[in-house]
Amino acid sequence: MQTKISLASHIGDYKFDNLLLNAAGVRCSTTDELEKTLDSMAGGCVTKSATPEERAGNESPRMKALPLGSINSMGLPNHGIDYYLKFAEENQGQNGKQVILSVAGLSIDQNIEMLKKVQESAFDGLTELNLSCPNVAGKSQVGYDFDAVRDVLTATFKFFKKPLGLKLPPYFDFNQFNGISEVLNDFPVTYINVINSIGNGLVVDPETESVVIKPKGGFGGLGGDYVKPTALANVRALRQRLDPRISIIGTGGIKSGMDVFEHVLCGADLVQIGTAFGYEGTPIFERISKELEEIMDKKGYQTLDDFRGKLKTI
Ligand SMILES: O=C(O)c1[nH]c(=O)[nH]c(=O)c1I
């Protein structure tokens, strides 16, 4: 007999009845897509990263499904901050679901402009500042420039009083884990979300002897199975280094309940599903919830706290 198992979690004062969310960028560009996710088993939804004005994004083909995941160079196509802010204001907290508003300005000024708009709005949910888009030609990922991260957070927290999360790129070196953590621990950041896609990978089709996406000569962000070990490493390393007041959303390589279990074992408070959600749609949230509950039941866990962050070393 299955004792009552809970997949509930929280970030700051925000309660999620289920720890599963979509990842920004996947099936979340329109209000229809976002409403579908809110109507599913997911604990909430995340909007496509917004820029101040609507953007068409990069030329197609700009995303390719692959046997072990995906590569994309979308180039930040979105309907603009006003479109998503309106949706967020109207849907945040409905039926106990959280709406996370993702913003990705192409400059510090654009980020400040959008965050000022959010601060002055009626939206009282979580905002996710994306510092890790790898696909705008000529723009590097802010998350790799620790001084720039410090600058944008210093400017932001002069006026932004609402809860703020940061979407960060994957880090690959202990000096980077240390460097970003030293910056983040200096600011009232509510959570960090690791990882964004592994930027500027290259997929080749040997039949046609060609790249598979058009933008940037075929270079694009990798997602799916390719990135799970890097995602788990970033969740674990930042959990070990960040002040406990900063929550962690684990993103990267999740397509099963076992993948979620591993992310939570490494310290994730919530998880986001990108590539696999893109392929499977909202039924994935029910499938993965059931798989995770079965794993927890077999292991004798009732809540996520029973095993969160308790990864063993040998
Ligand atoms: O190309 C994109 O739109 C994109 N693609 C990604 O893989 N991550 C991001 O943060 C973004 I803003």
The ligand as an ORCA input file, in Angstrom:
! r2SCAN-3c Opt
* xyz 0 1
  O      18.129     30.703    -28.697
  C      17.397     30.945    -27.710
  O      16.352     31.621    -27.743
  C      17.851     30.326    -26.430
  N      18.294     29.035    -26.513
  C      18.840     28.384    -25.430
  O      19.235     27.202    -25.516
  N      18.897     29.024    -24.244
  C      18.468     30.310    -24.082
  O      18.548     30.854    -22.966
  C      17.898     30.975    -25.229
  I      17.159     32.899    -24.972
*
